[in-house]
């Protein structure tokens, strides 16, 4: 399998899918959820983004045991997003629904899954998340999805890592690489918070798989992150007011990509 993230400096724009069936904030119309995601995909494509990712961020509070309705809905949204944009597309299903995300990606023809809790365990705001590498990669083989990358968070945001306090982020990244992760993601402590450049540099120096930044990238700091990372996942900065729950502001994306293209 060719890892299309390796040394490519890929910019991945996040689509935070509106609340889905069963979630407390679901508005009752899947057609509207799909239409908004499709519209944002087209805006991103118009602005010159490299790749997209969808995530059910509006499904708060997140469920560790998502129902089939969420998996099905995300597969439909993912298919429509990729079709509308013509771009590669990844998927994350919260919380830690990594096998479900793989199933949705396989059905929708998507390219990448972002997985939580790949190695070790941690306590997230939705509860305890256990290591899942064996289950996820065996499931990927079972459904014939070896062409779908599985990239994995290390020392994930919105989480306590007290139970692995004796295992630093470099050791965690080494473990993810040993357990066949296709890439590791370094983040800040919360959505929109800058990742530590020192941690990013240390992880990049320690592993041979792609290293991504998963939060806090802006037009002001992109140069320092792009100099180290293989790819950047950007959500909050691309939204109106720099807030993740707002819609995509196409002019922000264009300005960002113009700067990126001068750096690459």
Secondary structure as GFF3:
##gff-version 3
##sequence-region A 1 264
A	DSSP	beta_strand	10	16	.	.	.	ID=ss1
A	DSSP	alpha_helix	30	46	.	.	.	ID=ss2
A	DSSP	beta_strand	51	55	.	.	.	ID=ss3
A	DSSP	alpha_helix	68	85	.	.	.	ID=ss4
A	DSSP	beta_strand	88	92	.	.	.	ID=ss5
A	DSSP	alpha_helix	98	108	.	.	.	ID=ss6
A	DSSP	beta_strand	112	115	.	.	.	ID=ss7
A	DSSP	beta_strand	122	124	.	.	.	ID=ss8
A	DSSP	beta_strand	127	129	.	.	.	ID=ss9
A	DSSP	alpha_helix	133	142	.	.	.	ID=ss10
A	DSSP	beta_strand	149	153	.	.	.	ID=ss11
A	DSSP	beta_strand	159	160	.	.	.	ID=ss12
A	DSSP	three_ten_helix	162	164	.	.	.	ID=ss13
A	DSSP	alpha_helix	169	178	.	.	.	ID=ss14
A	DSSP	beta_strand	183	186	.	.	.	ID=ss15
A	DSSP	alpha_helix	197	206	.	.	.	ID=ss16
A	DSSP	beta_strand	210	213	.	.	.	ID=ss17
A	DSSP	alpha_helix	222	226	.	.	.	ID=ss18
A	DSSP	beta_strand	231	234	.	.	.	ID=ss19
A	DSSP	three_ten_helix	236	238	.	.	.	ID=ss20
A	DSSP	three_ten_helix	240	242	.	.	.	ID=ss21
A	DSSP	alpha_helix	250	263	.	.	.	ID=ss22
###
